[in-house]
Amino acid sequence: MEDETDSFQVTAPLWLWRPDKPGTAAWHFVTVDAQTATEIRYAALGRTGGFGSVRVSARIGRTSWQTSLFPHRESGGFLLPMKADVRKREGIAAGDEVTVMLTV
């Protein structure tokens, strides 16, 4: 049975990162705040990947998927990449505030 302490709710805006190189694909992210990231790091002790990434199950609304969180130096938190399929299913776009359930 999954321990409740391994689940985290994050509410934050969805934002669009555009690379400096023209013709390169843009990416959508949600930033996981530093406090929540600290708790996630503790829950994931011994189970982190390259560059400090953490494998999680994510859910927005009725859509669930497997992904990784990536350290975000500027905020001290994590970045959660948002797949186009998830954005389409849930009808969300850059600038929308979203609530994500993350399970480590």
C-alpha positions in Angstrom: 0.0 0.0 0.0 1.3 3.4 -0.9 2.3 5.7 2.0 0.3 9.0 1.9 3.5 10.9 2.7 4.8 10.0 -0.8 2.1 12.1 -2.5 2.3 15.8 -3.0 -0.2 18.4 -4.4 1.3 21.3 -6.3 -0.7 24.3 -7.6 1.3 26.6 -10.0 1.0 28.2 -13.4 1.9 26.2 -16.5 4.6 28.1 -18.4 6.3 27.9 -21.8 10.0 27.8 -22.2 11.2 28.9 -25.6 14.8 28.1 -26.6 17.0 30.8 -28.0 17.5 28.9 -31.2 14.8 29.5 -33.9 13.1 26.4 -35.1 13.7 24.5 -31.9 10.7 23.1 -30.1 9.3 24.8 -27.0 8.5 23.0 -23.8 5.8 23.5 -21.2 6.6 23.1 -17.4 5.1 23.5 -14.0 7.6 24.6 -11.3 7.4 22.6 -8.1 8.3 25.1 -5.2 11.4 24.6 -3.1 9.6 23.5 0.1 7.7 20.8 -1.7 10.8 19.8 -3.7 12.7 19.3 -0.4 9.9 17.0 0.8 10.0 15.1 -2.5 13.8 14.7 -2.3 13.4 13.2 1.2 10.7 10.8 0.0 12.9 9.7 -3.0 16.1 9.1 -1.0 18.1 6.4 -2.7 15.8 6.5 -5.8 17.0 9.5 -7.7 18.3 9.4 -11.3 20.8 11.3 -13.3 21.2 15.0 -12.6 19.0 14.6 -9.4 15.9 13.7 -11.3 13.1 12.0 -9.5 10.6 9.5 -11.1 7.0 10.3 -10.3 3.5 9.4 -11.2 1.6 12.7 -12.0 -2.1 13.4 -12.3 -4.0 16.4 -13.4 -7.8 16.0 -13.4 -8.5 12.6 -14.9 -5.2 12.3 -16.7 -2.3 10.3 -15.2 1.2 9.7 -16.6 4.7 8.6 -15.6 7.5 11.2 -15.8 10.5 12.7 -14.0 11.0 15.9 -12.1 14.2 17.8 -12.9 16.1 20.1 -10.5 15.5 23.8 -11.2 18.5 25.8 -10.0 16.8 29.2 -10.2 13.9 28.3 -7.9 15.5 25.6 -5.8 12.6 23.4 -6.8 11.8 21.0 -9.6 10.5 21.3 -13.1 7.6 19.1 -14.2 7.5 18.7 -18.0 3.9 18.8 -19.4 3.3 16.6 -22.4 1.2 17.9 -25.2 -1.2 15.0 -24.8 -1.8 15.9 -21.2 -2.4 19.6 -22.0 -4.8 18.6 -24.8 -6.8 16.1 -22.7 -7.2 18.5 -19.8 -7.7 21.6 -21.9 -4.8 23.6 -20.3 -2.4 26.1 -21.8 0.5 28.3 -20.8 -0.6 30.7 -18.2 -3.2 28.5 -16.7 -2.9 27.6 -13.0 -3.0 23.8 -12.6 -3.1 21.5 -9.7 -0.9 18.4 -10.0 -0.8 15.3 -7.7 2.7 13.8 -7.7 3.5 10.4 -6.2 7.1 9.4 -5.6 
